[in-house]
């Protein structure tokens, strides 16, 4: 699914950081902040560690005694007291971490052995990561790994074949996908991907995209057509293009409001061009969820749309004729991403209420 000969070019540090920062809360603050005073910093419970970030990792033995603890972005942790699963939330508070992981001694070696037994020569990167995710879940269910908070508790780990079928929907062979975002009328970041022979083999960044397009006009709603034509000419015919202001996309990626994406597309805050069938289905479902949520609140909890069950059944049958990414994977990837980002930014002590389950 990701080619071993992947060609990746056209990014500078600014455009790459901009792209990654959409999915990594606090990345820019971390990069622009002062460097650590020591290569081996230590953090104790009595210190005031500041805003939440990173992961607190605790290694314990079979008797739950702490052998080692460290913070992923702040260094070693001293004087840590651990009394079991009930302490994880308090540890996140004490050390201002977004999450806490407790690992039994030797669990990393066990995971490595299981991974080696399950992988075959030639398995691609996606298959390897999915196998690792399943092993991690097995370790957690056996009590050898403890994680707080656990936002993916009810999300299944798909098989490699399932992800491949989903990728067939999102980006067929010999087609490209392009995303370009602007900030106050100026290009902010972009990425163009191409898929060939079942694998993504090429990723182009904004330096190349701007070279292909030439000078743009300054109105992104018109310029997006130039971007689509240029990527189609230089990479492959565009199957899906997403365009908008960076601030809008950042907000939508973190939005738990049903109908937010459909509304943004309807008012042209986001432009999807071209719009493949599965995107039209997803936007329609998002709009229906938004209307259902608003009518339920208006009628004091009564689901007015739910009363139209025969019509809903008919519409669902029609929608099933078009491939659905959510139906293929068994969960809604956009809902999962939104929940993860909001939980990371809110912190583990601020629960996130989702209007829809990730499996919807």
WOZI-V358913 format. One record per residue. N is the residue number from 1. OMEGA is omega in whole degrees, 0 to 359 (none if undefined). BURIAL is b if it has 24 or more other ideal C-beta (glycine too) atoms within 12 Angstrom, else e. D_CENTER is the distance of its C-alpha to the mean C-alpha in whole Angstrom. Layout:
n/omega/burial/d_center
N/OMEGA/BURIAL/D_CENTER
N/OMEGA/BURIAL/D_CENTER
This chain:
n/omega/burial/d_center
1/170/b/18
2/186/b/17
3/175/e/21
4/179/e/23
5/181/e/24
6/176/e/21
7/187/e/22
8/184/e/20
9/174/e/22
10/178/b/23
11/165/b/20
12/186/e/22
13/182/e/21
14/183/e/20
15/178/b/18
16/178/b/16
17/177/e/16
18/182/b/15
19/183/b/12
20/183/e/11
21/176/b/11
22/185/b/9
23/183/e/6
24/181/b/9
25/175/b/12
26/183/b/15
27/182/e/15
28/178/e/18
29/181/e/20
30/182/e/20
31/183/e/21
32/181/e/23
33/180/e/25
34/179/e/28
35/178/e/28
36/181/e/28
37/183/e/32
38/174/e/32
39/180/e/31
40/182/e/31
41/178/e/30
42/182/e/31
43/178/b/30
44/184/e/32
45/183/e/32
46/181/e/34
47/174/e/32
48/190/e/30
49/178/b/27
50/186/e/25
51/181/e/22
52/172/b/19
53/174/b/17
54/185/b/16
55/173/b/17
56/183/b/21
57/184/b/22
58/176/b/25
59/181/b/27
60/176/b/30
61/184/e/33
62/179/e/34
63/177/e/36
64/176/e/33
65/184/e/34
66/177/b/32
67/181/e/32
68/176/e/30
69/177/b/27
70/179/b/25
71/188/b/22
72/181/b/20
73/182/b/21
74/175/b/24
75/184/b/26
76/177/b/28
77/178/b/29
78/176/e/32
79/180/e/34
80/176/b/31
81/181/e/33
82/181/b/31
83/179/e/32
84/186/e/30
85/183/e/27
86/183/e/28
87/190/b/28
88/180/b/24
89/180/b/23
90/178/e/26
91/176/b/25
92/178/b/22
93/186/e/24
94/185/b/27
95/175/b/25
96/177/b/22
97/179/b/19
98/180/b/16
99/179/b/16
100/178/b/19
101/176/b/20
102/183/b/23
103/174/b/24
104/179/b/28
105/179/e/30
106/184/e/29
107/180/b/26
108/177/e/25
109/178/e/28
110/178/e/27
111/179/b/24
112/179/e/25
113/179/e/28
114/180/e/26
115/180/b/24
116/181/e/27
117/186/e/28
118/183/e/26
119/177/e/25
120/177/e/27
121/179/e/28
122/176/e/26
123/183/e/23
124/185/b/20
125/182/e/17
126/178/b/15
127/179/b/18
128/181/b/18
129/178/e/15
130/177/b/15
131/179/b/18
132/179/b/17
133/179/b/15
134/179/b/18
135/178/b/20
136/179/b/18
137/177/b/18
138/179/e/22
139/180/b/23
140/180/b/21
141/178/e/23
142/179/e/26
143/180/e/26
144/176/b/26
145/176/b/22
146/186/b/22
147/175/b/18
148/347/b/18
149/181/b/16
150/186/b/15
151/183/b/12
152/184/b/12
153/186/e/15
154/181/e/16
155/181/b/13
156/173/e/15
157/184/b/14
158/175/b/15
159/178/e/18
160/179/b/18
161/178/e/20
162/179/b/18
163/179/b/15
164/178/b/18
165/177/e/19
166/178/b/16
167/175/b/15
168/179/e/19
169/185/b/18
170/186/b/15
171/179/b/17
172/178/b/21
173/177/e/23
174/175/e/25
175/180/b/23
176/175/b/20
177/181/b/17
178/174/b/17
179/176/b/15
180/182/b/17
181/181/b/17
182/174/b/20
183/183/e/21
184/175/e/25
185/180/e/26
186/177/e/25
187/185/b/22
188/173/b/20
189/177/b/17
190/177/b/17
191/176/b/16
192/182/b/18
193/175/b/17
194/177/b/20
195/177/b/20
196/178/e/24
197/174/e/25
198/184/e/22
199/172/b/20
200/187/b/18
201/184/b/21
202/174/b/21
203/181/b/18
204/180/b/20
205/188/b/19
206/179/b/21
207/179/e/24
208/181/b/25
209/180/b/24
210/177/b/26
211/180/e/29
212/184/b/29
213/190/b/29
214/181/e/31
215/179/e/32
216/188/b/30
217/179/e/32
218/176/e/30
219/189/e/29
220/180/b/25
221/173/e/26
222/182/e/28
223/182/b/27
224/177/b/24
225/178/b/27
226/179/b/28
227/180/b/25
228/180/b/24
229/183/b/28
230/180/b/28
231/177/b/24
232/183/b/26
233/187/e/29
234/184/b/28
235/179/b/25
236/178/b/25
237/184/b/26
238/177/b/22
239/181/b/21
240/175/b/18
241/180/b/18
242/186/b/16
243/178/b/18
244/175/b/18
245/181/b/19
246/181/b/16
247/179/e/17
248/180/b/16
249/178/b/13
250/180/b/12
251/182/b/14
252/179/b/12
253/181/b/9
254/186/b/10
255/173/b/13
256/183/b/14
257/177/b/17
258/179/b/18
259/184/b/19
260/180/b/17
261/180/b/16
262/179/b/19
263/180/b/21
264/178/b/19
265/182/b/20
266/181/e/24
267/177/e/25
268/167/e/23
269/172/b/21
270/175/b/19
271/176/b/20
272/185/b/19
273/356/b/22
274/179/b/22
275/179/e/21
276/185/b/21
277/184/e/22
278/177/b/19
279/177/b/17
280/178/e/21
281/181/b/21
282/179/b/17
283/178/b/18
284/178/b/22
285/178/b/20
286/178/b/18
287/179/b/21
288/178/b/23
289/179/b/21
290/179/b/22
291/180/b/25
292/180/b/26
293/181/b/24
294/180/e/26
295/178/e/29
296/178/e/29
297/182/e/29
298/182/e/32
299/175/e/34
300/177/e/33
301/179/e/31
302/181/e/33
303/183/e/30
304/180/e/32
305/180/e/30
306/179/e/30
307/180/e/34
308/186/e/34
309/180/e/33
310/179/e/35
311/178/e/34
312/179/e/30
313/179/e/31
314/181/e/32
315/180/e/29
316/178/e/27
317/179/e/29
318/181/e/29
319/182/e/25
320/178/e/25
321/178/e/27
322/181/b/24
323/181/b/21
324/180/b/18
325/179/b/15
326/180/b/15
327/181/b/18
328/184/b/17
329/184/b/15
330/175/b/16
331/181/b/13
332/185/b/11
333/180/b/8
334/177/b/7
335/179/b/9
336/180/b/7
337/179/b/4
338/180/b/7
339/180/b/9
340/183/b/7
341/181/b/7
342/178/b/11
343/180/b/12
344/183/b/11
345/181/b/13
346/183/e/16
347/185/b/17
348/181/b/18
349/176/e/21
350/183/e/19
351/180/e/18
352/179/b/16
353/178/e/18
354/178/b/16
355/181/b/18
356/175/b/17
357/181/e/16
358/181/b/13
359/181/e/15
360/none/b/17
